[in-house]
Amino acid sequence: MLKIPKMTMRQRAFGYPYEAPDGAYLLRDGYQLDLPETYDFSGRIAVLSVGSNRAPAQLYRKFGEPAEVPVTPVAVKDCDIVHVANLADYGAVPCSAFPSRGTIITLNIAWLTSQQLEIMHATEALGEAYDWIEWDMRAITALSHRLPARLFGYSAIAGAFNLNGNGPFALEKINAQDRQFTPASQKEMQDQIFAALGADAADVYQWVETVQSDAGLRRTIRNLLAEKAMQPVGPPWQKSDALGG
């Protein structure tokens, strides 16, 4: 049993997408617990977590201490997770799935109640930052417990980070087999933005603190990133109007 810590603003920006277990776990009452093999997933909506939603600390921050969320690991083929051409209000460059022929990446499924899904939609800025999608189940393999009949998720509208013309960049913190894209850390993404726009700041850490407090600067960054973005072609998912289940 592991008590889940809260994060500072600097940790939220530079620690993204945060530490996540390799296997299944249960978030309950602010603790990370083992997920029983006999857990009843009935009535829950399966949502593939590709970035920070993989992490107990992020689920805890979004849903609060009383929440119960079962999480199970899966392998996703012909896909990688890349930094996107966008910026979160707290200063991190977020991420999204991106087609990558031959790559296999280990992610996890958060099994949400309908109320938790409403909260997740709000935190993902559905329709503004991310589209609601349904995955092709042929790309998904369960690594423990079971697969859902249908699997949903979020895909970044902005596309992949490509500020210097050499993207996409895979997330260094998420391991993958046969990776095709150059892996990069959150700080390396921030360094690229800092080099382009951060001349008045002493260093990248001071720069990100300014970004966190300045909505106009965040808009400027987002517009610059959007000009260079790369969009996925032939992804193993499609936009969905379904609510889930």
ABEGO torsion letter per residue (X at the ends): XBBBBBBBAAAAAAAOAEBBBABBBBBBGGBBBBBBAABBABGBBBBBBABAAABAAAAAAAAEAABBBBBBBBBBBGBBBBBBBBBBAAGBBBBBBBBBBGBBBBBBBBBBBAAAAAAAAAAAGBGAABBBBBBBAAABBBABEBBBABBBEBBBAAEBBAAAGAOBBBBAABBBBGBABBBBBAAAAAAAAAAAAAAABABAAAAAAAAAABAAAAAAAAAAAAAABBBBBGBABBBBABAEX
